[in-house]
Amino acid sequence: MKEYIKKLSVKPYLSAALTIILILALFFIGNNPLKEFISMQIEAFNPADTQKDKEHYTSIRPRVIDGFSEMPIEGAVVVIPELNQSYFTSEDGLTERIELPVLKDKNFEKIAPKPYGEITLIVYKEGYVEYILLHTQVWETINREGPEILLFPRVQDGYNETFTVVENPHRIWVQDLVEKFRP
């Protein structure tokens, strides 16, 4: 009988210890030092401001270089068809900083909206193969330095078809899309 009473007196201590551990765990989860960082990432990919008519702006500054020597190319023409505008590169291969609206991809608006906009860059330079970069990401909160565009010299009597590159969608958006439709 004494052993049974001893076992019963241990149970309240065990319950109290487990309750304290649970309270401490909930406290530390609520006060996670990474919580602010994680919340900033979530905000970037799920912006609270969803006004459809409000335009957001950012900037981009492409750099054009020779694909073999990696030297800057001066006088290349960078066209952004969505703006119907052309920009020229200076001796350092850079365009001026280009201010532009963040144009959202309408194809995924109802499925999984992208937290960034996309533009197209077409680059021309006499003596080089034309270059097109599709789905170039532009973020409202990031003034982008780049992308770096490599132009390759034309080959006489050779294959000189336009060099086409597609920028991958952002990995976090891709993962969100995969998880949303997981069976």
C-alpha positions as MATLAB code, in Angstrom:
seq = 'MKEYIKKLSVKPYLSAALTIILILALFFIGNNPLKEFISMQIEAFNPADTQKDKEHYTSIRPRVIDGFSEMPIEGAVVVIPELNQSYFTSEDGLTERIELPVLKDKNFEKIAPKPYGEITLIVYKEGYVEYILLHTQVWETINREGPEILLFPRVQDGYNETFTVVENPHRIWVQDLVEKFRP';
ca = [
       0.000    0.000    0.000;
       2.854    2.349    0.816;
       4.314    1.809   -2.667;
       0.991    2.734   -4.260;
       0.851    5.960   -2.234;
       4.453    6.789   -3.309;
       3.505    6.294   -6.975;
       0.516    8.607   -6.593;
       2.651   11.337   -4.992;
       5.099   11.257   -7.967;
       2.344   11.870  -10.549;
       1.562   15.456   -9.422;
       5.269   16.367   -9.678;
       5.499   14.820  -13.129;
       2.351   16.670  -14.254;
       3.682   19.949  -12.871;
       7.054   19.439  -14.591;
       5.387   18.676  -17.930;
       3.121   21.718  -17.562;
       6.116   23.975  -16.870;
       8.014   22.546  -19.868;
       4.990   23.109  -22.096;
       4.570   26.720  -20.877;
       8.288   27.429  -21.425;
       8.184   25.887  -24.906;
       5.186   28.012  -25.881;
       6.897   31.113  -24.460;
      10.105   30.521  -26.440;
       8.224   29.716  -29.638;
       6.339   32.992  -29.238;
       9.593   34.882  -28.580;
      11.675   33.238  -31.287;
      14.646   35.495  -32.196;
      14.183   34.470  -35.845;
      10.496   35.391  -35.752;
      11.108   38.925  -37.086;
      13.313   37.625  -39.928;
      10.765   34.932  -40.844;
       7.930   37.450  -40.762;
       9.884   39.766  -43.123;
      10.283   36.866  -45.580;
       6.587   36.038  -45.353;
       5.700   39.714  -45.924;
       7.909   39.832  -49.001;
       6.039   36.892  -50.486;
       2.550   37.754  -49.224;
       2.342   41.526  -49.255;
      -0.479   42.985  -47.178;
      -1.016   45.801  -49.687;
      -3.092   44.162  -52.398;
      -4.634   47.230  -53.995;
      -5.011   46.346  -57.667;
      -4.927   49.901  -59.030;
      -1.907   51.051  -57.073;
       1.327   50.959  -59.114;
       4.590   50.242  -57.378;
       7.964   51.272  -58.745;
      11.478   49.938  -58.614;
      14.652   50.309  -60.645;
      17.035   48.147  -62.616;
      20.501   48.782  -64.052;
      21.562   46.157  -66.609;
      25.237   45.635  -67.418;
      26.321   44.420  -70.868;
      29.668   42.666  -71.310;
      31.489   40.675  -74.000;
      30.757   36.969  -73.490;
      34.380   35.941  -74.132;
      36.537   38.721  -72.691;
      34.018   39.867  -70.039;
      34.935   43.460  -70.915;
      32.131   46.076  -70.721;
      30.415   46.935  -73.989;
      29.783   50.613  -74.609;
      26.929   51.716  -76.861;
      24.763   48.597  -76.577;
      21.031   49.284  -76.814;
      18.887   47.789  -74.042;
      15.175   47.769  -74.885;
      12.364   47.187  -72.379;
       9.339   46.426  -74.602;
       6.848   46.796  -71.727;
       7.924   50.451  -71.440;
       8.529   50.949  -75.168;
      11.871   52.509  -74.188;
      15.525   52.081  -75.197;
      18.610   52.755  -73.062;
      22.309   52.884  -74.007;
      25.249   51.480  -72.093;
      28.168   53.696  -71.098;
      31.870   52.778  -71.168;
      31.429   50.646  -68.014;
      28.725   48.585  -69.800;
      25.982   49.912  -67.530;
      22.783   51.663  -68.501;
      21.526   54.570  -66.454;
      19.343   53.504  -63.526;
      15.976   52.700  -65.112;
      12.891   53.502  -63.029;
       9.959   51.262  -63.903;
       6.634   50.030  -62.563;
       6.475   46.575  -61.009;
       4.336   44.787  -63.606;
       2.733   41.680  -62.094;
       2.384   38.446  -64.070;
      -1.348   38.183  -64.865;
      -1.067   34.479  -65.761;
      -0.745   33.455  -62.103;
      -2.875   36.182  -60.511;
      -5.708   33.808  -59.543;
      -3.578   30.699  -59.009;
      -0.576   31.914  -57.003;
       0.319   35.594  -57.394;
       4.023   36.297  -57.732;
       5.377   38.804  -55.197;
       7.472   40.456  -57.903;
       7.015   41.859  -61.370;
       8.568   40.732  -64.633;
       9.938   42.571  -67.632;
      11.723   41.665  -70.864;
      15.165   42.927  -71.852;
      16.298   42.882  -75.490;
      19.908   43.881  -76.189;
      21.405   44.968  -79.522;
      24.974   45.864  -80.474;
      26.500   46.033  -83.956;
      28.771   43.019  -84.498;
      27.118   40.955  -81.726;
      24.293   38.390  -81.677;
      21.033   39.846  -80.315;
      20.090   38.829  -76.785;
      16.696   38.561  -75.092;
      16.116   37.961  -71.372;
      12.542   36.905  -70.597;
      10.816   37.088  -67.185;
      13.430   39.397  -65.664;
      12.428   39.775  -62.013;
      11.873   43.230  -60.554;
      10.941   43.638  -56.892;
       9.225   46.626  -55.382;
      11.637   46.779  -52.446;
      14.878   46.066  -54.333;
      16.696   48.380  -56.746;
      18.372   45.747  -58.873;
      22.003   46.065  -59.967;
      22.084   43.937  -63.067;
      21.378   41.562  -64.587;
      24.698   41.035  -66.283;
      24.170   40.302  -69.971;
      26.819   38.513  -72.018;
      26.857   39.324  -75.723;
      28.741   37.102  -78.163;
      30.308   38.314  -81.415;
      28.579   37.373  -84.673;
      30.228   34.548  -86.579;
      30.745   35.177  -90.274;
      28.847   32.541  -92.279;
      27.878   30.934  -88.965;
      24.900   30.409  -86.723;
      23.847   33.813  -85.373;
      20.349   33.218  -84.001;
      19.163   35.434  -81.143;
      20.523   34.318  -77.774;
      17.409   33.628  -75.643;
      17.506   33.321  -71.851;
      14.605   32.843  -69.423;
      15.124   33.919  -65.812;
      13.877   31.237  -63.414;
      10.962   32.061  -61.122;
      11.989   32.734  -57.525;
      12.505   29.498  -55.551;
      10.181   30.468  -52.686;
       7.326   31.236  -55.090;
       7.936   27.901  -56.853;
       7.857   26.044  -53.524;
       4.625   27.813  -52.525;
       3.080   26.790  -55.845;
       4.179   23.160  -55.409;
       2.776   23.027  -51.856;
      -0.503   24.693  -52.820;
      -1.327   21.979  -55.350;
       0.214   18.978  -53.566;
      -2.274   16.078  -53.718;
];
